[in-house]
Amino acid sequence: MSFDLAVFSPDAAPRDREAFMTWYHEQMKWAGPKDYGDPSSLNPDLLSFFTAMVEEFPAMNGPLAKRVPDDEDPVPRTTDYCGADAFLYMAFAWSVAEDAYEFVRETARATGVGFFDASDDEAEPEFPLEPELTEATQPKKRGFLRRLLGRQA
């Protein structure tokens, strides 16, 4: 079992939660003749996000995978990335869940992509801040990890 997060291009995903969840489940079917482990299939926004991510959480699959000899334990921050076009799904070890949540959310904001806590059944998709909203006026979102640890996001 892993701690799962996703990011997406805000223009591709519906803003209504019910419609978003339908779209999300369609993305998770991994249909089509694509290599979902190859970041070259990501759109430019998600490719920028991915490039920042692998510096902190190396890829365990795809052409940028960090190869670990059979006699060594995998690096705990090694992450399973799957995606194409306007969607990127990430599976992290639970031992790095808190760090991953913070880093993914901050990196999503910095690169202008949406964020979704896929490990939380009650999560709301987070879209980049609208120009008229500031951090102080943007509604607070509480993800699974935040509720578990009793902290505000």
WODARA-V323918 format. One record per pair of residues at least 6 apart in sequence whose C-alpha atoms are under 7 Angstrom apart, sorted by the first residue. I is the first residue (numbers start at 1). J is the second residue. Records with the same first field share a line. If there is no record, write none. Layout:
I: J ; J
This chain:
2: 91 ; 92 ; 93 ; 94
3: 91 ; 92 ; 93 ; 94 ; 97 ; 119
4: 90 ; 91 ; 92 ; 117 ; 118 ; 119
5: 89 ; 90 ; 91 ; 116 ; 117 ; 118 ; 119
6: 88 ; 89 ; 90 ; 115 ; 116 ; 117 ; 118
7: 87 ; 88 ; 89 ; 113 ; 114 ; 115 ; 116
8: 86 ; 87 ; 88 ; 113 ; 114 ; 115
9: 46 ; 86 ; 87 ; 113 ; 114
10: 113 ; 114 ; 127
12: 86
13: 20 ; 23
14: 20
17: 124
36: 82 ; 83 ; 84
37: 61 ; 62 ; 81 ; 82 ; 83
38: 62 ; 63
39: 47
41: 84 ; 85
42: 83 ; 84 ; 85 ; 86
43: 85 ; 86
45: 111 ; 113
46: 86
48: 111
49: 107 ; 108 ; 111
57: 77 ; 78 ; 79
58: 65 ; 66 ; 77 ; 78 ; 79
59: 65 ; 66 ; 78 ; 79 ; 80 ; 81
60: 66 ; 78 ; 79 ; 80
61: 80 ; 81
68: 74
76: 93
77: 96
79: 90 ; 91 ; 92
80: 90 ; 91 ; 92
81: 88 ; 89 ; 90 ; 91
82: 88 ; 89 ; 90
83: 89
105: 115
108: 114 ; 115
109: 128
112: 128
113: 127 ; 128
114: 126 ; 127 ; 128
115: 125 ; 126 ; 127
116: 124 ; 125 ; 126
117: 123 ; 143
119: 144
120: 143 ; 144
123: 143
140: 153
141: 153
142: 152 ; 153
146: 152 ; 153
